[in-house]
Amino acid sequence: MNLKKLVQLYILSQNVGSPIFISDIMQYIEEHADEDKDHQQIRKNVNVILMRMVKKDKCLKRFGTGVYYRDDTDQTEESGIDSVELIERTYVEDKIGNVYGYLTGEAYLHKLGLIGNNPSEIVIATNEKRNGNVESADMNFKLVNPPTTVTNENYNYLQILDLIKNDLIKGDNIQYNYTLTHHMNKYHLEADKLIAFAVDFYSQKVVLKVAEFINNKVYLEEQKDEIIITIESTKKNK
């Protein structure tokens, strides 16, 4: 299959308004191309194909450098790019699941269900802060530097530690401790790793707060329940 056809097929497979990154197209081509060719030359050819499509085809729009989106040709007005998805893809996680950022602050509390009102500002800790050139009229967001490079393995831990650091866990509030305990169990997060990340990347004050949280009665009781359930399940399967 020729290069132009591959690019067209990929674009048509995307939802209207969904951001289309050249890096995604390149990966698709690498997976479906019939033969190996020079990567740089293919990328140049893809850029030419996309620019021609933008000029000739009303359904493809260019948002910015390396970013395009499909528009709805059935509507009289442009549908525009999905700004929420664009921000998530640019600063949080790519299409194949590589994580390089995370929701933090009150927005994360809202996601956990610990506060009712959606905060007026979304805060994202991201490795891509230096590339903070995306603007959105639909979302008020701020980028901050994470305490360390964000990866798939550590972002869940960093989210919890940020809450503790910023005193967003209200003292010995049972609901907060229970929710975070349940979150740790849901994602199989380990207490030892939480403390280790706190020691490596946060202040001594945060380390002490983490130790207090780990020793919290709610945490220990839920751990105990999980152990009991696991033991009972093991016995039934024997």
Accessible surface in RSA format (square Angstrom, percent):
REM  Atomic radii and reference values for relative SASA: ProtOr
REM  Chains: A
REM  Algorithm: Lee & Richards
REM  Probe-radius: 1.40
REM  Slices: 20
REM RES _ NUM      All-atoms   Total-Side   Main-Chain    Non-polar    All polar
REM                ABS   REL    ABS   REL    ABS   REL    ABS   REL    ABS   REL
RES MET A   1   113.93  59.0  69.80  46.2  44.13 105.1  84.64  72.0  29.28  38.8
RES ASN A   2   103.57  71.4  88.30  85.3  15.26  36.8  43.69 105.2  59.87  57.9
RES LEU A   3    41.17  22.9  33.96  24.3   7.22  18.1  34.91  24.5   6.27  16.9
RES LYS A   4   115.90  56.5 114.37  70.2   1.53   3.6  58.76  52.9  57.14  60.9
RES LYS A   5    99.96  48.8  99.40  61.0   0.55   1.3  46.12  41.5  53.84  57.3
RES LEU A   6     4.42   2.5   4.42   3.2   0.00   0.0   4.42   3.1   0.00   0.0
RES VAL A   7     0.00   0.0   0.00   0.0   0.00   0.0   0.00   0.0   0.00   0.0
RES GLN A   8    53.24  29.8  53.05  38.8   0.19   0.5  10.63  22.6  42.62  32.3
RES LEU A   9    66.64  37.1  61.97  44.3   4.67  11.7  61.97  43.5   4.67  12.6
RES TYR A  10    16.51   7.7  16.33   9.3   0.18   0.5  14.61  11.0   1.91   2.3
RES ILE A  11     0.65   0.4   0.65   0.5   0.00   0.0   0.65   0.5   0.00   0.0
RES LEU A  12   111.41  62.0  94.29  67.5  17.12  43.0  94.55  66.4  16.85  45.4
RES SER A  13    78.37  66.2  40.51  54.1  37.86  87.2  48.59 103.5  29.78  41.7
RES GLN A  14    18.30  10.2  14.98  10.9   3.32   7.9   1.98   4.2  16.32  12.4
RES ASN A  15   116.75  80.5 110.19 106.5   6.56  15.8  21.89  52.7  94.86  91.7
RES VAL A  16    66.77  43.9  42.07  38.1  24.70  59.5  42.07  36.6  24.70  67.0
RES GLY A  17     4.53   5.6   0.00   N/A   4.53   5.6   4.53  12.4   0.00   0.0
RES SER A  18     8.26   7.0   7.33   9.8   0.93   2.1   3.20   6.8   5.06   7.1
RES PRO A  19     0.31   0.2   0.00   0.0   0.31   1.1   0.00   0.0   0.31   1.9
RES ILE A  20     1.07   0.6   0.22   0.2   0.86   2.1   1.07   0.8   0.00   0.0
RES PHE A  21    32.03  16.0  32.03  19.8   0.00   0.0  32.03  19.4   0.00   0.0
RES ILE A  22     6.48   3.7   5.98   4.5   0.50   1.2   5.98   4.3   0.50   1.4
RES SER A  23    68.32  57.7  58.36  77.9   9.96  22.9  45.85  97.6  22.47  31.5
RES ASP A  24    15.74  11.0  11.71  11.7   4.03   9.5   4.05   9.5  11.69  11.7
RES ILE A  25     0.00   0.0   0.00   0.0   0.00   0.0   0.00   0.0   0.00   0.0
RES MET A  26     7.05   3.7   7.05   4.7   0.00   0.0   7.05   6.0   0.00   0.0
RES GLN A  27    61.68  34.5  59.66  43.6   2.02   4.8  26.90  57.3  34.78  26.4
RES TYR A  28    46.94  21.9  44.58  25.4   2.36   6.1  28.01  21.0  18.93  23.3
RES ILE A  29     2.60   1.5   2.60   1.9   0.00   0.0   2.60   1.9   0.00   0.0
RES GLU A  30   112.48  64.6  80.37  60.8  32.11  76.4  39.50  76.4  72.98  59.6
RES GLU A  31   114.39  65.7  76.88  58.2  37.51  89.3  40.31  78.0  74.09  60.5
RES HIS A  32    89.03  48.7  72.05  50.1  16.98  43.4  50.60  52.1  38.43  44.7
RES ALA A  33    39.15  36.0  16.76  25.9  22.39  50.9  16.86  23.7  22.29  59.0
RES ASP A  34   109.63  76.8  70.27  69.9  39.35  93.1  33.73  79.4  75.90  75.7
RES GLU A  35   111.52  64.0  98.32  74.4  13.20  31.4  39.04  75.5  72.48  59.2
RES ASP A  36   148.77 104.2 119.69 119.1  29.08  68.8  39.29  92.5 109.47 109.2
RES LYS A  37   136.51  66.6 108.91  66.8  27.60  65.7  62.58  56.3  73.93  78.8
RES ASP A  38    92.48  64.8  75.40  75.0  17.08  40.4  37.60  88.5  54.88  54.7
RES HIS A  39    80.77  44.1  75.80  52.7   4.98  12.7  53.60  55.2  27.17  31.6
RES GLN A  40   110.77  61.9 110.51  80.8   0.26   0.6  45.66  97.2  65.11  49.4
RES GLN A  41    89.43  50.0  88.21  64.5   1.23   2.9  35.48  75.5  53.96  40.9
RES ILE A  42    18.76  10.7  18.76  14.0   0.00   0.0  18.76  13.5   0.00   0.0
RES ARG A  43    83.22  34.9  83.22  42.4   0.00   0.0  18.08  24.7  65.14  39.5
RES LYS A  44   126.70  61.8 124.29  76.3   2.41   5.7  71.31  64.2  55.39  59.0
RES ASN A  45    56.99  39.3  55.28  53.4   1.71   4.1  10.91  26.2  46.08  44.5
RES VAL A  46     0.00   0.0   0.00   0.0   0.00   0.0   0.00   0.0   0.00   0.0
RES ASN A  47    52.87  36.5  52.79  51.0   0.08   0.2  18.82  45.3  34.05  32.9
RES VAL A  48    69.84  46.0  66.57  60.3   3.27   7.9  69.72  60.6   0.12   0.3
RES ILE A  49    21.25  12.1  19.88  14.8   1.38   3.3  21.09  15.2   0.17   0.4
RES LEU A  50     0.00   0.0   0.00   0.0   0.00   0.0   0.00   0.0   0.00   0.0
RES MET A  51    75.66  39.2  75.66  50.1   0.00   0.0  70.91  60.3   4.76   6.3
RES ARG A  52   144.43  60.6 143.32  73.1   1.10   2.6  37.85  51.7 106.58  64.6
RES MET A  53    21.49  11.1  18.79  12.4   2.70   6.4  21.49  18.3   0.00   0.0
RES VAL A  54    41.41  27.2  27.93  25.3  13.48  32.5  27.93  24.3  13.48  36.6
RES LYS A  55   170.14  83.0 131.11  80.4  39.03  92.9  80.91  72.8  89.23  95.0
RES LYS A  56   173.53  84.7 137.27  84.2  36.26  86.3  94.52  85.1  79.00  84.2
RES ASP A  57    56.72  39.7  52.36  52.1   4.35  10.3  17.73  41.7  38.99  38.9
RES LYS A  58   166.35  81.2 158.96  97.5   7.39  17.6 104.73  94.3  61.62  65.6
RES CYS A  59    18.83  14.2  18.83  21.0   0.00   0.0   9.47  24.0   9.36  10.1
RES LEU A  60     0.41   0.2   0.01   0.0   0.40   1.0   0.01   0.0   0.40   1.1
RES LYS A  61    50.83  24.8  50.60  31.0   0.24   0.6  18.91  17.0  31.92  34.0
RES ARG A  62   116.28  48.8  89.42  45.6  26.87  64.0  16.43  22.5  99.85  60.5
RES PHE A  63    82.96  41.5  55.07  34.1  27.89  72.6  57.86  35.1  25.10  71.8
RES GLY A  64    19.33  23.8   0.00   N/A  19.33  23.8  19.33  53.0   0.00   0.0
RES THR A  65   125.32  89.1 104.67 106.1  20.65  49.2  74.74 100.4  50.58  76.5
RES GLY A  66    18.40  22.7   0.00   N/A  18.40  22.7  11.69  32.1   6.71  15.0
RES VAL A  67    17.21  11.3  17.21  15.6   0.00   0.0  17.21  15.0   0.00   0.0
RES TYR A  68     5.74   2.7   5.74   3.3   0.00   0.0   0.11   0.1   5.63   6.9
RES TYR A  69    17.92   8.4  17.92  10.2   0.00   0.0   2.62   2.0  15.30  18.9
RES ARG A  70    49.56  20.8  49.56  25.3   0.00   0.0   0.00   0.0  49.56  30.0
RES ASP A  71     9.53   6.7   6.97   6.9   2.55   6.0   0.43   1.0   9.09   9.1
RES ASP A  72    38.26  26.8  34.05  33.9   4.20   9.9   3.06   7.2  35.20  35.1
RES THR A  73    88.36  62.8  54.39  55.1  33.97  80.9  36.07  48.4  52.29  79.0
RES ASP A  74   134.89  94.5  98.75  98.3  36.13  85.4  31.72  74.7 103.17 102.9
RES GLN A  75   103.07  57.6  84.67  61.9  18.40  43.8  29.58  63.0  73.49  55.7
RES THR A  76   147.85 105.2 105.48 106.9  42.38 101.0  89.88 120.7  57.97  87.6
RES GLU A  77   135.44  77.8 128.75  97.4   6.69  15.9  48.09  93.0  87.35  71.3
RES GLU A  78   113.08  64.9  85.50  64.7  27.58  65.7  35.70  69.1  77.37  63.2
RES SER A  79    53.69  45.4  17.44  23.3  36.25  83.5  24.39  51.9  29.31  41.1
RES GLY A  80    24.75  30.5   0.00   N/A  24.75  30.5  21.67  59.5   3.07   6.9
RES ILE A  81    28.57  16.3  11.76   8.8  16.81  40.5  11.86   8.5  16.70  45.3
RES ASP A  82    63.26  44.3  53.56  53.3   9.71  23.0  19.49  45.9  43.78  43.7
RES SER A  83    12.83  10.8  10.54  14.1   2.29   5.3   8.61  18.3   4.22   5.9
RES VAL A  84    68.25  44.9  68.14  61.7   0.12   0.3  68.14  59.2   0.12   0.3
RES GLU A  85    49.87  28.6  49.07  37.1   0.79   1.9  19.45  37.6  30.42  24.8
RES LEU A  86     1.94   1.1   1.94   1.4   0.00   0.0   1.94   1.4   0.00   0.0
RES ILE A  87     1.65   0.9   1.65   1.2   0.00   0.0   1.65   1.2   0.00   0.0
RES GLU A  88    89.18  51.2  89.18  67.5   0.00   0.0  26.68  51.6  62.50  51.0
RES ARG A  89    25.85  10.9  20.92  10.7   4.93  11.7  15.52  21.2  10.33   6.3
RES THR A  90    25.88  18.4  18.20  18.5   7.68  18.3  20.61  27.7   5.27   8.0
RES TYR A  91     0.25   0.1   0.25   0.1   0.00   0.0   0.00   0.0   0.25   0.3
RES VAL A  92    30.98  20.4  30.98  28.0   0.00   0.0  30.98  26.9   0.00   0.0
RES GLU A  93    71.38  41.0  68.77  52.0   2.60   6.2  11.35  22.0  60.02  49.0
RES ASP A  94    36.97  25.9  31.45  31.3   5.53  13.1  16.23  38.2  20.75  20.7
RES LYS A  95    95.51  46.6  65.25  40.0  30.26  72.1  65.51  59.0  30.00  32.0
RES ILE A  96   108.44  61.7  72.75  54.2  35.69  86.0  81.37  58.6  27.07  73.5
RES GLY A  97    23.20  28.6   0.00   N/A  23.20  28.6  18.33  50.3   4.87  10.9
RES ASN A  98    70.68  48.7  70.68  68.3   0.00   0.0  17.18  41.3  53.50  51.7
RES VAL A  99    14.55   9.6   7.72   7.0   6.82  16.4   7.72   6.7   6.82  18.5
RES TYR A 100    38.26  17.9  38.26  21.8   0.00   0.0  32.26  24.2   6.00   7.4
RES GLY A 101     0.52   0.6   0.00   N/A   0.52   0.6   0.00   0.0   0.52   1.2
RES TYR A 102     2.53   1.2   0.80   0.5   1.74   4.5   2.53   1.9   0.00   0.0
RES LEU A 103    43.98  24.5  41.32  29.6   2.66   6.7  41.32  29.0   2.66   7.2
RES THR A 104     7.66   5.4   7.55   7.6   0.12   0.3   6.79   9.1   0.88   1.3
RES GLY A 105    11.58  14.3   0.00   N/A  11.58  14.3  11.40  31.3   0.19   0.4
RES GLU A 106    93.68  53.8  89.50  67.7   4.18  10.0  20.53  39.7  73.15  59.7
RES ALA A 107     5.36   4.9   1.78   2.7   3.58   8.2   2.28   3.2   3.09   8.2
RES TYR A 108     3.58   1.7   3.58   2.0   0.00   0.0   3.58   2.7   0.00   0.0
RES LEU A 109     3.46   1.9   3.46   2.5   0.00   0.0   3.46   2.4   0.00   0.0
RES HIS A 110    60.33  33.0  52.70  36.6   7.63  19.5  32.67  33.7  27.66  32.2
RES LYS A 111   147.44  71.9 115.77  71.0  31.67  75.4  73.02  65.7  74.42  79.3
RES LEU A 112    36.54  20.3  14.38  10.3  22.16  55.7  18.54  13.0  18.00  48.4
RES GLY A 113    53.19  65.6   0.00   N/A  53.19  65.6  29.61  81.2  23.59  52.8
RES LEU A 114    17.10   9.5   1.24   0.9  15.86  39.9   1.96   1.4  15.14  40.7
RES ILE A 115    50.75  28.9  40.81  30.4   9.94  24.0  47.46  34.2   3.29   8.9
RES GLY A 116    72.84  89.8   0.00   N/A  72.84  89.8  41.57 114.1  31.27  70.0
RES ASN A 117   130.83  90.2 122.35 118.2   8.48  20.4  31.50  75.8  99.33  96.0
RES ASN A 118   103.44  71.3  79.17  76.5  24.28  58.5  24.45  58.8  78.99  76.4
RES PRO A 119    22.26  16.2   3.84   3.5  18.42  66.9  13.72  11.3   8.54  53.1
RES SER A 120   105.28  89.0  77.11 102.9  28.17  64.9  56.40 120.1  48.88  68.5
RES GLU A 121    64.62  37.1  57.79  43.7   6.83  16.3  14.13  27.3  50.50  41.2
RES ILE A 122    30.00  17.1  30.00  22.4   0.00   0.0  30.00  21.6   0.00   0.0
RES VAL A 123    26.72  17.6  26.71  24.2   0.01   0.0  26.71  23.2   0.01   0.0
RES ILE A 124     4.89   2.8   4.89   3.6   0.00   0.0   4.89   3.5   0.00   0.0
RES ALA A 125     0.76   0.7   0.76   1.2   0.00   0.0   0.76   1.1   0.00   0.0
RES THR A 126     0.80   0.6   0.00   0.0   0.80   1.9   0.00   0.0   0.80   1.2
RES ASN A 127    47.35  32.7  24.01  23.2  23.34  56.2  20.49  49.3  26.86  26.0
RES GLU A 128    46.89  26.9  46.89  35.5   0.00   0.0   7.47  14.4  39.43  32.2
RES LYS A 129    82.78  40.4  74.70  45.8   8.09  19.3  24.88  22.4  57.90  61.7
RES ARG A 130   203.65  85.5 159.47  81.3  44.18 105.2  77.04 105.3 126.60  76.7
RES ASN A 131    56.07  38.7  51.31  49.6   4.76  11.5  19.32  46.5  36.75  35.5
RES GLY A 132    44.87  55.3   0.00   N/A  44.87  55.3   6.74  18.5  38.14  85.4
RES ASN A 133   125.96  86.9  96.85  93.6  29.11  70.1  41.23  99.2  84.73  81.9
RES VAL A 134    19.21  12.6  10.78   9.8   8.43  20.3  11.39   9.9   7.81  21.2
RES GLU A 135   153.98  88.4 135.77 102.7  18.21  43.3  52.11 100.8 101.87  83.2
RES SER A 136    27.04  22.8   0.07   0.1  26.97  62.1   6.80  14.5  20.24  28.3
RES ALA A 137   115.47 106.2  64.22  99.1  51.25 116.6  75.66 106.5  39.81 105.5
RES ASP A 138   118.03  82.7  79.55  79.2  38.48  91.0  25.47  59.9  92.56  92.3
RES MET A 139    38.81  20.1  28.56  18.9  10.25  24.4  33.71  28.7   5.11   6.8
RES ASN A 140    90.48  62.4  77.12  74.5  13.35  32.2  29.76  71.6  60.72  58.7
RES PHE A 141    36.59  18.3  14.83   9.2  21.76  56.6  14.83   9.0  21.76  62.3
RES LYS A 142   100.40  49.0  96.16  59.0   4.24  10.1  48.23  43.4  52.17  55.6
RES LEU A 143    23.35  13.0  13.55   9.7   9.80  24.6  13.55   9.5   9.80  26.4
RES VAL A 144    44.03  29.0  43.04  39.0   0.99   2.4  44.03  38.3   0.00   0.0
RES ASN A 145   109.51  75.5  87.84  84.9  21.67  52.2  25.22  60.7  84.29  81.5
RES PRO A 146    24.06  17.5   9.77   8.9  14.28  51.9  10.03   8.3  14.03  87.2
RES PRO A 147    50.37  36.7  14.31  13.0  36.06 131.1  27.47  22.7  22.91 142.4
RES THR A 148    32.22  22.9  20.95  21.2  11.27  26.8  13.06  17.5  19.16  29.0
RES THR A 149    91.70  65.2  83.11  84.3   8.59  20.5  48.91  65.7  42.79  64.7
RES VAL A 150     3.76   2.5   0.00   0.0   3.76   9.1   0.00   0.0   3.76  10.2
RES THR A 151    51.20  36.4  48.66  49.3   2.54   6.1  47.63  64.0   3.57   5.4
RES ASN A 152    70.35  48.5  54.51  52.7  15.84  38.2  17.96  43.2  52.39  50.6
RES GLU A 153   135.28  77.7 116.37  88.0  18.90  45.0  71.58 138.5  63.69  52.0
RES ASN A 154    10.81   7.5  10.81  10.5   0.00   0.0   1.92   4.6   8.89   8.6
RES TYR A 155    58.14  27.1  58.12  33.1   0.02   0.1  23.70  17.8  34.45  42.5
RES ASN A 156    18.61  12.8  18.23  17.6   0.37   0.9   1.85   4.4  16.76  16.2
RES TYR A 157     9.28   4.3   9.28   5.3   0.00   0.0   5.82   4.4   3.46   4.3
RES LEU A 158     0.00   0.0   0.00   0.0   0.00   0.0   0.00   0.0   0.00   0.0
RES GLN A 159     9.70   5.4   9.65   7.1   0.04   0.1   0.00   0.0   9.70   7.4
RES ILE A 160     0.00   0.0   0.00   0.0   0.00   0.0   0.00   0.0   0.00   0.0
RES LEU A 161     0.00   0.0   0.00   0.0   0.00   0.0   0.00   0.0   0.00   0.0
RES ASP A 162    12.95   9.1  12.86  12.8   0.09   0.2   3.03   7.1   9.91   9.9
RES LEU A 163     0.08   0.0   0.08   0.1   0.00   0.0   0.08   0.1   0.00   0.0
RES ILE A 164     6.30   3.6   5.18   3.9   1.12   2.7   5.82   4.2   0.48   1.3
RES LYS A 165   117.46  57.3 100.24  61.5  17.22  41.0  45.09  40.6  72.37  77.1
RES ASN A 166    76.45  52.7  55.60  53.7  20.85  50.2  19.62  47.2  56.83  54.9
RES ASP A 167    70.88  49.6  61.36  61.1   9.52  22.5  29.60  69.7  41.28  41.2
RES LEU A 168    25.64  14.3  25.64  18.3   0.00   0.0  25.64  18.0   0.00   0.0
RES ILE A 169    24.61  14.0  13.82  10.3  10.79  26.0  13.82  10.0  10.79  29.3
RES LYS A 170   107.46  52.4  96.51  59.2  10.95  26.1  67.54  60.8  39.92  42.5
RES GLY A 171    64.35  79.4   0.00   N/A  64.35  79.4  44.59 122.4  19.75  44.2
RES ASP A 172   116.85  81.9 105.31 104.8  11.54  27.3  32.28  76.0  84.57  84.3
RES ASN A 173    56.37  38.9  46.67  45.1   9.70  23.4  12.02  28.9  44.35  42.9
RES ILE A 174   121.02  68.9 116.87  87.1   4.15  10.0 117.07  84.3   3.95  10.7
RES GLN A 175   101.99  57.0  94.34  68.9   7.65  18.2  35.21  74.9  66.78  50.6
RES TYR A 176    18.14   8.5  18.14  10.3   0.00   0.0   7.93   6.0  10.21  12.6
RES ASN A 177     4.76   3.3   4.76   4.6   0.00   0.0   0.00   0.0   4.76   4.6
RES TYR A 178   117.40  54.8 117.40  66.8   0.00   0.0  77.02  57.9  40.38  49.8
RES THR A 179    26.24  18.7  23.51  23.8   2.73   6.5  15.30  20.5  10.94  16.5
RES LEU A 180     0.10   0.1   0.10   0.1   0.00   0.0   0.10   0.1   0.00   0.0
RES THR A 181     0.00   0.0   0.00   0.0   0.00   0.0   0.00   0.0   0.00   0.0
RES HIS A 182    95.53  52.2  95.53  66.4   0.00   0.0  66.75  68.8  28.78  33.5
RES HIS A 183    16.23   8.9  14.87  10.3   1.36   3.5  11.27  11.6   4.96   5.8
RES MET A 184     0.31   0.2   0.31   0.2   0.00   0.0   0.31   0.3   0.00   0.0
RES ASN A 185    29.28  20.2  16.24  15.7  13.05  31.4  13.35  32.1  15.93  15.4
RES LYS A 186   128.56  62.7 103.28  63.4  25.28  60.2  65.18  58.7  63.38  67.5
RES TYR A 187    94.56  44.1  78.00  44.4  16.56  43.1  46.70  35.1  47.86  59.0
RES HIS A 188   157.45  86.1 136.05  94.6  21.40  54.7  99.44 102.5  58.00  67.5
RES LEU A 189    21.41  11.9  10.12   7.2  11.29  28.4  10.12   7.1  11.29  30.4
RES GLU A 190    90.69  52.1  85.85  65.0   4.84  11.5  33.08  64.0  57.61  47.0
RES ALA A 191    22.49  20.7  17.67  27.3   4.82  11.0  17.67  24.9   4.82  12.8
RES ASP A 192   113.78  79.7 105.96 105.5   7.82  18.5  31.65  74.5  82.13  81.9
RES LYS A 193   100.74  49.1  99.50  61.1   1.24   2.9  50.13  45.1  50.61  53.9
RES LEU A 194     0.00   0.0   0.00   0.0   0.00   0.0   0.00   0.0   0.00   0.0
RES ILE A 195    54.22  30.9  54.22  40.4   0.00   0.0  54.22  39.0   0.00   0.0
RES ALA A 196    48.16  44.3  41.72  64.4   6.44  14.6  48.07  67.7   0.09   0.2
RES PHE A 197    41.09  20.6  41.07  25.4   0.03   0.1  41.09  24.9   0.00   0.0
RES ALA A 198     0.00   0.0   0.00   0.0   0.00   0.0   0.00   0.0   0.00   0.0
RES VAL A 199    89.44  58.9  70.26  63.6  19.17  46.2  70.96  61.7  18.47  50.1
RES ASP A 200    98.36  68.9  66.17  65.9  32.19  76.1  13.66  32.1  84.70  84.5
RES PHE A 201    78.37  39.2  52.99  32.8  25.38  66.0  61.24  37.1  17.13  49.0
RES TYR A 202    25.50  11.9   2.80   1.6  22.70  59.1  10.92   8.2  14.58  18.0
RES SER A 203    64.05  54.1  48.49  64.7  15.56  35.8  52.65 112.1  11.39  16.0
RES GLN A 204   120.32  67.3 111.19  81.3   9.13  21.7  56.09 119.4  64.24  48.7
RES LYS A 205   129.08  63.0 122.85  75.4   6.23  14.8  79.57  71.6  49.51  52.7
RES VAL A 206     5.33   3.5   5.33   4.8   0.00   0.0   5.33   4.6   0.00   0.0
RES VAL A 207    21.29  14.0  21.15  19.1   0.14   0.3  21.15  18.4   0.14   0.4
RES LEU A 208   111.28  62.0 106.00  75.8   5.28  13.3 106.34  74.7   4.94  13.3
RES LYS A 209    59.03  28.8  54.67  33.5   4.36  10.4  48.12  43.3  10.91  11.6
RES VAL A 210     0.02   0.0   0.02   0.0   0.00   0.0   0.02   0.0   0.00   0.0
RES ALA A 211    35.26  32.4  34.13  52.7   1.13   2.6  35.26  49.7   0.00   0.0
RES GLU A 212   120.74  69.3 111.23  84.1   9.51  22.6  47.85  92.6  72.89  59.5
RES PHE A 213    10.18   5.1   6.60   4.1   3.58   9.3   9.92   6.0   0.26   0.8
RES ILE A 214    20.38  11.6  20.38  15.2   0.00   0.0  20.38  14.7   0.00   0.0
RES ASN A 215   102.97  71.0  88.85  85.9  14.12  34.0  23.11  55.6  79.86  77.2
RES ASN A 216    31.54  21.7  24.47  23.6   7.07  17.0   7.10  17.1  24.43  23.6
RES LYS A 217   148.71  72.6 141.20  86.6   7.51  17.9  86.98  78.3  61.73  65.8
RES VAL A 218    24.24  15.9  23.01  20.8   1.22   2.9  23.55  20.5   0.68   1.9
RES TYR A 219    12.38   5.8  12.38   7.0   0.00   0.0   6.00   4.5   6.39   7.9
RES LEU A 220    95.41  53.1  90.30  64.6   5.11  12.9  90.63  63.7   4.78  12.9
RES GLU A 221    83.79  48.1  82.22  62.2   1.57   3.7  33.80  65.4  50.00  40.8
RES GLU A 222    19.32  11.1  16.83  12.7   2.49   5.9  15.52  30.0   3.80   3.1
RES GLN A 223    49.32  27.6  49.32  36.0   0.00   0.0  13.74  29.2  35.58  27.0
RES LYS A 224   130.17  63.5 128.03  78.6   2.14   5.1  72.78  65.5  57.39  61.1
RES ASP A 225    77.94  54.6  76.58  76.2   1.35   3.2  19.40  45.7  58.53  58.4
RES GLU A 226    73.84  42.4  73.62  55.7   0.22   0.5  14.32  27.7  59.52  48.6
RES ILE A 227    99.47  56.6  96.81  72.1   2.66   6.4  99.47  71.6   0.00   0.0
RES ILE A 228    74.14  42.2  73.50  54.8   0.64   1.5  74.14  53.4   0.00   0.0
RES ILE A 229   101.99  58.0 101.42  75.6   0.57   1.4 101.77  73.3   0.23   0.6
RES THR A 230    83.40  59.3  80.02  81.1   3.38   8.0  60.62  81.4  22.78  34.4
RES ILE A 231    83.55  47.5  81.32  60.6   2.24   5.4  83.53  60.1   0.02   0.1
RES GLU A 232    89.87  51.6  88.54  67.0   1.34   3.2  27.12  52.5  62.75  51.2
RES SER A 233    51.65  43.6  48.24  64.4   3.41   7.9  28.07  59.8  23.58  33.0
RES THR A 234    64.88  46.1  61.00  61.8   3.88   9.3  47.60  63.9  17.28  26.1
RES LYS A 235   140.06  68.3 126.08  77.4  13.98  33.3  75.20  67.7  64.87  69.1
RES LYS A 236   175.23  85.5 140.64  86.3  34.58  82.3  93.38  84.1  81.84  87.2
RES ASN A 237   129.99  89.6  93.19  90.1  36.80  88.6  30.23  72.8  99.76  96.4
RES LYS A 238   198.51  96.8 132.24  81.1  66.27 157.8 112.79 101.5  85.71  91.3
END  Absolute sums over single chains surface
CHAIN  1 A    14370.7      11866.1       2504.6       7341.8       7028.9
END  Absolute sums over all chains
TOTAL         14370.7      11866.1       2504.6       7341.8       7028.9
